[in-house]
C-alpha cells in the first residue's frame, strides 16, 4: 500500500528507523546535487557520531519445549528454601548509545574550500540539552560567521527548532537557508504533510547561480 504522505512520512520519524532514514536521505541528496555541480564542486558526505537516548529492545531468548529442572536443596537449618518473587514491574531501559549520522559539505574541487553545508537534523540536534540543541546552535553560529552557506532540513516534528528571531508558523517540518550575502536573513520553507517537498536552491559561489536540489 503506498504511503498517503507525498512529502515526509511521519512514520519514518520513529527513533528505531531514523538513523537508516537519515543516512539514506543523505546519500540520495548528495547524488542528486553532485550531478548538478560537477566538475567545479564536490558534494562530500561527512559522518559524525552522537549519543542518542533510545529505548533498548529486550533480547529474545529461546524457550525449549522440554525443560529439566533440579530440586532446590534444603536450607542449612532444615527449613524449606523459598524462591524470591519476581519483580512486580519490568520495563525497557533508555540508554545513550553511539549513533552515526552525516552531513553534506559542498567544497571546491581545486582548493577544498567549504562553500555550502547541508544539515539533515537528527534527534540529537534538537534535544533540549547542552550536548544537543545547544551544541548544534553553537556549530550553527560558527557557520554564520564563516563564508559558507547553510542549508538545514528539519524533517522531525519533535524537539527544538533551529533558532530564528521571530516565531515560526505552525508546520510539521521546515527548511532553512542562510546565504552568506543575505545574513542575518534566513529563507524559510514551511512544509505540510499533505504536500510534496518542492525543490529548494542550493547556493554556490558567485557568479555561478545556485542549483536546485
N, C-alpha and C positions, 0 to 999 in steps of 0.2 A: 504494500500500500504506500503510495507516495506521500511525502510529508505535506501537511496543509500550510506550511510556512514557506513562502517564496524567498525569504531572506535568511536571517539567522534562525535556526531551530532552537527554541529554548530548552528542549530536552537534552541538547548537547552540552548544556552548562553543568551537568552533573559532575561533581568532583572526580568520580572514578573515570569519567570519559574525557574530561577537559584536556589533560596532558596530550593525549593522542590527537584530539581535535585541533589543539593549538599547533602542534608540530606539523600536522597535515596541511593546515591553512598556510603556515609559514612557507612551506615548500611550494605550494600552489601559487602563492602571491609572488614569491621570488622568481619562479619560472616565467610567469606572465610578464613581470617587469623586465627581466633580463632580455627577453626577446625585443623589447622596445628601446632599450638604452644602449645596446652594444653598437659599435665597439668602443665608444668613448668611456663608458661607465661599466661597473661590475656590481651586481647585487650579491652581497655576501651574507650567508646565514651565520650569525654569531651566537653560539649556545651559552647559556648560563644556568646555574643551579641555585634553587631556592628551597627553603624548608617549608613544606606545606603541612597544615594541620588537617589531617584527613582521618576518617573512620576506617580502622583496620578490620577487614572481614575476618571472621573466625576461620581457622583451618579445619577442613573436613577430615574426620578420622574414619577409618574403615571399621565397621562393626560386623563381626563374624556372625554367621547363623548359629554356630555352636560355640559355647564357651566352657572352659574347665575352671572351676572355682576351688579354692582351698579354704578349709575351715579356719576361722580366726583362733589362734591359740589362746588358752585360758590365761587370765591375768595372774600376776605373781601371787596375789593374796587369795587365790582360789575363786574369785568372783568372775563374772562374765564381762568380757571386753565389749564396749559399746562403740559402734562406728559413729563418727561425727555426722550430724545432719548437714545436708547440702546448704549452701548459702541461699537465702531467700530471693536473691536477685542477681542476675548475671547480665552485664551489658558490655558491648564492644568498647575498646579504648579509643580515644582520639590521640593520635601520635603525630609528632612532627617528623616527616620523612623527606629525604632529599628528592626533589623533582626537577627534571631537566626541561627547560624551556629555551626559546631562541628569539632573537630579534633579527631584522634585516638592516644591513648597512649598505647604502649605495655609495661607492667610492670611485674616484677617478682611476682609470687603468694606469695612467702614466705615473702618477706620484702617490696614489693611495690616499688621497685626501677625502675625509668624510664629507659627503655632500648632503645626504638625507638619511635620517634614522627612522625606521618604521617599527613601532612597538605594537604588538598584539597583546593587550593587557591580560595578565593571569590573575587568579585569585590572590596570590601573594602581593601583587602590585596594588591591590585595592583593600587589603586587610588594614583596619584602623589601628596600626601599631607602629612603633618606632622602626621595626625591621620590615614593615610592609609599605603602606601608603606613604608614610613619612620619608622612608628611604627612596621610594620611587620619585617623590616630589623633589627631593634633593638632586637626583640624577637629571630630572626634567629641567630644573633651574640651571644646572651646568650646561645643558644643551642650549637653553635660551641665551646663555652668554657666549655661545660659540658661533661659528659661521655656518652651522649645519641647519637644515630644515628638520622639522619633527612632525611626523605623521603618526597619530595614535588611533588605534582601532579598539574601542571599548565594546565588546560583544558579550559582556556579563552584566546582568541586572543587579546583582548583589555587590556590596562593598562601596568604597568611597570613589567617586569620580575624579578624574584629573581636575585640578583646581582652576577655576576661572573667576574673574572679578564680580560677575553678576550671576544670579540664579539661573540654572538651566531649565528649559521647558520640560514638561513631563514626557518622557520617552523611554523605552526599554534599553536602547543602545545609542551610541554616539560615535562619530568620527571627528577627530580634532586635527587641524592642520595649522602649524605655526611656521610661516615663511620668514626667512631671515629679514627680508627687506620690509616686512609689514609689522614686525614686532613693536609693541606688545599685542597687537590684534591677532586673534585666532579665528580661523574659519571653522564653523561647526555644522555638521550634518546630523540632525536627529534622525534615528532610524525607527520605523514602525514594524510591528510583527507581520502585518498583512501586506507589506510592500517589499519587493526585491531591493537588494542593495545596489545602488547605481554606481557607475564608475566615478572615482574622485581623482583630482590631479595629484601627480607626484612631482613636485618641483625639483628642478636640477639647477645647474649653474647657468646664469645668463651668458650669452644671448640665446642659448638653446632653450626653446619653450618646454614647459612641463608636459609630461606624457600622462595618459590616463591609465589607471590600473583597476 
